[in-house]
Amino acid sequence: MASIEQTMMKVQRILTGPMGLRVTLDKDRFRVSFEGSSTALMVRVAELGKGSDGEGRTVVLVESPILFGVTPTPELFEWVARNGGSRWFGHIEVHDIKGSDNINLFFTHTLLGDFLDHPELETAMFGVLQVADEWDDQLQARFGGEKWADV
């Protein structure tokens, strides 16, 4: 199938070609910002493992930060458990912050990289971005933390 490098090149071609976006390569991921959005979008390629044919498989992770530095509470975790996967694309991930008691919230969706095409990536990206941009306002008002645009 495809190596990480091959899938990264395919993703870059889609982002900068048909989608016409300006992307920034940030370590191992592409970062895309949009005017009027309080969040950003990151697209990362990872190895899924090898298939039965011995060929490598890849996944494309589309993620958008919702909030940074949130104080974890039972109410927050209940909200994540009950609502965090309620959209067509993606789910909320809770990331620990090294050296802190606080957490970061991301909205993320995973696609198979080996069969990825332009419409699939575009639909997933804008689905993830829309939810994260909506939820960062709602969740910040309820649980605190900082939006990507404020960091």
Sequence and secondary structure as in RCSB ss.txt:
>XXXX:A:sequence
MASIEQTMMKVQRILTGPMGLRVTLDKDRFRVSFEGSSTALMVRVAELGKGSDGEGRTVVLVESPILFGVTPTPE
LFEWVARNGGSRWFGHIEVHDIKGSDNINLFFTHTLLGDFLDHPELETAMFGVLQVADEWDDQLQARFGGEKWAD
V
>XXXX:A:secstr
   HHHHHHHHHHHHHTTT    EEETTEEEEE TT SSEEEEEEEEEEE TTS EEEEEEEEEEEEEEE   HH
HHHHHHHHTT SSS EEEEEE TTSS EEEEEEEEEESTT  HHHHHHHHHHHHHHHHHHHHHHHHHH  B GGG
 
